Amino acid sequence: MKLKEKEFENLLNDLKSLAAQMGAKVRFERGDFKGGYCLMKDDKLIVINKLSNTQRKVMVLAAALKELGIDEVYLPPNIREAIEEMDI
């Protein structure tokens, strides 16, 4: 799947909405890390390096959503395809 920069931005917004629906907070922070899914107390949290490019942010968020479990959630086909193709 080839995506343009604007399409990655749209996909990032769609994935952030999906994360919210699944009860996970998405935070963009600075640091020496790639990011990913974690639990902080009882909160589901996905932390993404804000200095990463949009494509990397999408990849990290897609991987975190896979880890959260998207099998039981309805996703539009284009979003499901994008998540399945993202591999970090």
C-alpha positions in Angstrom: 0.0 0.0 0.0 1.5 3.3 -1.1 0.3 6.3 0.7 1.0 10.0 0.3 1.9 12.3 3.3 -1.7 13.7 3.5 -3.1 10.2 3.5 -0.8 9.2 6.4 -2.0 12.3 8.3 -5.7 11.2 7.7 -4.8 7.6 8.7 -3.1 8.9 11.9 -6.3 10.8 12.8 -8.4 7.7 12.1 -6.2 5.6 14.3 -6.2 8.1 17.1 -10.0 8.0 17.0 -10.0 4.2 17.0 -7.7 4.2 20.1 -10.1 6.5 21.9 -13.0 4.2 21.1 -11.0 1.3 22.5 -10.3 3.3 25.7 -6.7 4.1 25.1 -5.1 7.5 25.4 -2.6 8.5 22.8 0.2 10.8 23.9 2.9 12.4 21.7 6.1 13.0 23.8 9.7 13.8 23.2 12.4 11.4 24.1 14.8 8.7 22.9 12.2 6.0 22.1 10.0 4.8 19.3 6.8 4.4 21.3 4.2 1.8 21.9 1.4 0.5 24.1 1.7 0.3 27.9 -0.5 0.2 31.0 -0.1 2.9 33.5 -2.0 1.9 36.6 -5.4 1.0 35.0 -5.1 3.3 32.0 -4.3 2.1 28.5 -1.7 4.4 27.1 0.0 4.6 23.7 3.0 6.8 23.7 4.5 8.0 20.4 7.7 10.0 19.8 6.5 13.4 18.6 9.7 14.0 16.7 9.0 11.0 14.5 7.7 11.5 10.9 4.0 10.9 10.2 4.7 7.5 8.7 6.6 6.2 11.8 3.8 7.6 14.0 1.2 5.6 12.0 3.3 2.5 12.2 3.8 2.7 16.0 0.1 3.5 16.5 -1.0 0.6 14.2 1.3 -1.8 16.1 0.0 -0.7 19.4 -3.6 -1.1 18.3 -2.8 -4.6 17.1 -1.5 -5.3 20.6 -4.6 -4.0 22.1 -6.7 -6.3 20.0 -8.6 -5.1 17.0 -10.1 -8.4 15.9 -13.4 -7.8 17.7 -13.7 -4.1 16.6 -15.4 -3.0 13.4 -13.0 -1.2 11.2 -13.5 0.2 7.7 -11.7 -2.0 5.2 -9.1 0.6 4.3 -8.1 1.2 7.9 -8.0 -2.6 8.7 -5.8 -3.1 5.6 -3.5 -0.3 6.6 -3.1 -1.7 10.1 -2.4 -5.2 8.9 0.2 -3.9 6.4 2.1 -1.8 9.0 5.0 -3.7 10.4 7.7 -2.3 12.6 
